[in-house]
């Protein structure tokens, strides 16, 4: 098992339109822990079951403006609360976000939706109420990125000594496009979506040309860098039928 040349975050940033691909149970979603709350408000928060976290995150959701969620048919006794979300345990935060009337707040950057509910008595949400939970990426995305990395090794080994020890965005992009294609072949597309839009023609061409030495990939090779290329492809009967 060699190195994986792209991360799930690379996959979502470089190859997966977030609103049109894999936002369902067609692939196994990532996981999350139960949110842990600190604070004085009586409201609650949960992670929606349809979520599919994009990577391993340490999530912190913080209320920055207290209030009550809107309830249909009732006059809201206070303002609607606003929240910020961090994916790195509070080092950086999103802009302020307001839940929809149903209490849902989708955070596309993280690949998940959180659902807020008012408490039995006001105030439901107070400033500095916080919820923390952790996430993991889809095991299917992880597996296909690993498989695509080995696929790329096979295409490059006549020019580069693989597995590689360092690589750039050019290789990450190609690995993500190859992994996306094989994921699509396994899952299929929804009605009205076009397979050819996602066919990695350019990625395959890049691999072919790089494997022949026409492109210079931004990589660092494994070992000495000397490669003994296969100049001829053995074909039966010569591969197995030699007689002396």
C-alpha positions in Angstrom: 0.0 0.0 0.0 1.6 3.2 -1.2 0.9 6.8 -0.4 -2.5 8.3 -1.3 -1.9 11.3 -3.6 -5.0 13.3 -2.7 -7.2 13.9 0.3 -11.0 13.8 0.6 -10.8 17.7 0.8 -8.8 17.7 -2.4 -11.5 15.5 -4.0 -14.3 17.9 -3.0 -12.4 21.0 -4.0 -11.0 19.8 -7.3 -13.4 17.2 -8.7 -16.8 17.1 -7.0 -19.5 19.6 -7.7 -21.0 19.9 -4.2 -24.6 20.4 -5.2 -24.8 17.7 -7.9 -22.7 14.7 -7.0 -22.8 12.3 -4.0 -25.2 14.3 -1.8 -27.1 11.1 -1.0 -26.7 7.6 0.3 -25.3 6.4 -3.1 -21.9 6.3 -1.4 -21.2 5.5 2.2 -21.2 8.8 4.1 -18.7 10.0 6.6 -19.4 9.7 10.2 -19.8 12.1 13.1 -20.0 11.9 16.9 -23.0 13.1 18.9 -22.7 16.9 19.6 -21.7 17.9 23.1 -23.3 21.1 24.4 -22.0 23.7 26.8 -24.0 26.8 27.6 -27.1 28.1 29.4 -29.7 28.1 26.6 -32.5 25.5 26.6 -32.3 24.8 22.8 -30.7 21.8 21.2 -28.7 20.9 18.0 -28.3 17.7 16.1 -26.5 16.6 12.9 -28.9 15.8 10.1 -28.9 12.1 9.0 -28.4 13.1 5.3 -25.0 14.7 6.1 -21.9 13.5 4.4 -18.8 15.1 6.0 -16.0 15.9 3.6 -13.1 15.2 5.9 -11.9 14.7 9.4 -13.0 17.8 11.2 -13.1 19.0 14.8 -16.4 21.0 14.6 -17.4 23.8 16.9 -20.7 25.5 16.5 -21.1 28.8 18.5 -24.1 31.0 19.1 -23.0 34.6 18.5 -26.5 36.3 18.7 -29.1 34.8 21.0 -32.8 34.4 20.3 -35.6 32.0 19.3 -36.2 30.1 16.1 -39.3 31.1 14.1 -42.3 28.8 14.7 -45.0 28.8 12.1 -48.2 30.6 13.3 -46.5 32.1 16.4 -45.0 35.5 17.0 -41.3 35.2 17.7 -40.7 36.7 21.2 -37.1 37.6 20.2 -34.7 37.8 17.3 -33.6 34.7 15.4 -30.3 33.4 16.7 -27.1 33.5 14.6 -24.2 31.0 14.7 -20.6 30.6 13.4 -19.0 27.3 12.6 -15.4 26.2 12.9 -13.9 23.0 11.3 -10.6 23.3 13.3 -11.7 23.4 16.9 -12.2 27.1 17.0 -9.0 28.3 15.3 -11.0 29.8 12.4 -14.7 30.5 12.0 -17.3 30.9 9.2 -19.2 34.2 8.8 -22.4 34.5 10.9 -25.1 32.1 9.7 -28.9 32.1 10.3 -30.9 28.9 10.4 -33.9 28.5 8.0 -37.4 28.6 9.5 -37.2 24.8 10.0 -34.1 25.2 12.1 -31.8 23.7 9.6 -28.4 25.2 8.8 -26.5 23.6 5.9 -22.7 24.1 5.9 -21.5 23.1 2.5 -17.8 23.6 3.3 -18.0 20.8 5.9 -20.6 18.6 4.0 -23.1 18.5 6.9 -26.3 20.1 8.1 -27.1 20.9 11.7 -30.7 21.1 13.0 -31.6 23.4 15.8 -34.7 23.2 18.0 -36.1 25.7 20.5 -36.1 24.7 24.1 -39.2 24.2 26.3 -38.7 27.8 27.7 -36.9 30.9 26.5 -34.1 31.7 26.1 -33.5 28.8 23.7 -30.1 30.1 22.4 -27.8 32.4 24.3 -24.5 34.0 23.2 -21.6 31.5 23.6 -23.8 28.4 23.7 -21.5 25.9 21.9 -21.7 22.4 20.5 -18.7 20.3 19.5 -18.5 17.1 17.5 -15.9 15.4 15.2 -16.4 14.0 11.7 -14.7 11.5 9.4 -14.7 11.4 5.6 -16.6 8.9 3.4 -14.8 5.5 3.5 -15.8 5.1 -0.2 -14.0 8.4 -1.1 -10.9 7.3 0.8 -10.9 3.9 -0.8 -11.2 5.2 -4.3 -8.6 7.8 -3.8 -6.2 5.1 -2.7 -7.1 2.9 -5.7 -6.7 5.9 -8.1 -3.2 6.6 -6.7 -2.1 3.1 -7.5 -3.7 3.4 -11.0 -1.6 6.5 -11.5 1.5 4.7 -10.3 1.0 2.1 -13.0 0.8 4.8 -15.7 3.9 6.7 -14.6 6.3 4.0 -13.6 8.0 3.8 -17.0 9.2 7.4 -16.5 9.2 8.0 -12.7 10.3 5.8 -9.8 7.0 5.1 -7.9 5.5 5.3 -5.4 6.3 9.1 -5.4 7.4 10.8 -2.2 6.3 14.4 -3.1 3.7 15.6 -5.6 1.9 18.8 -6.6 -1.6 20.0 -7.5 -1.2 18.6 -11.1 -1.1 15.0 -9.8 -3.8 15.7 -7.1 -6.1 16.9 -9.8 -5.6 13.9 -12.0 -6.0 11.4 -9.0 -9.3 13.1 -8.0 -10.7 13.0 -11.5 -9.8 9.3 -11.9 -11.3 8.5 -8.4 -14.5 10.4 -9.3 -14.9 8.5 -12.5 -14.6 5.1 -10.8 -17.0 6.2 -8.1 -19.5 7.2 -10.7 -19.1 3.9 -12.5 -20.0 2.1 -9.3 -22.8 4.4 -8.1 -24.2 5.5 -11.5 -25.7 9.0 -12.2 -29.2 10.4 -11.6 -31.6 10.7 -14.5 -30.7 13.6 -16.7 -27.0 13.7 -15.8 -24.4 13.1 -18.5 -21.6 10.5 -18.0 -19.4 12.2 -20.5 -19.2 15.4 -18.5 -17.3 13.5 -15.9 -15.2 11.2 -18.2 -11.6 12.1 -17.3 -10.3 12.3 -20.9 -7.9 15.1 -20.1 -6.6 13.3 -17.0 -5.9 10.1 -19.0 -4.2 12.1 -21.7 -2.0 13.8 -19.1 -1.1 10.4 -17.6 -0.2 9.0 -21.1 1.9 11.9 -22.0 3.6 12.1 -18.6 4.2 8.4 -18.6 6.1 8.8 -21.9 8.1 11.7 -20.6 6.4 14.4 -22.7 5.2 16.2 -19.5 7.3 17.0 -16.5 5.1 16.4 -13.5 5.8 18.3 -10.3 6.8 15.3 -8.3 9.7 13.9 -6.3 10.6 10.3 -7.1 11.1 7.4 -4.8 14.7 6.2 -4.4 17.4 7.0 -6.9 15.0 8.0 -9.7 16.5 5.4 -12.1 13.7 3.6 -14.0 14.1 0.5 -16.2 11.3 1.1 -18.7 9.4 -1.6 -20.5 10.3 -0.9 -24.1 8.4 -3.9 -25.4 5.1 -5.4 -24.3 5.4 -9.2 -24.1 2.6 -10.9 -26.0 1.7 -14.6 -26.2 3.0 -17.0 -27.4 6.4 -15.3 -26.9 5.8 -14.5 -23.3 5.2 -18.1 -22.3 6.2 -20.2 -25.2 9.9 -20.0 -25.4 11.7 -23.2 -26.4 15.5 -23.9 -26.3 
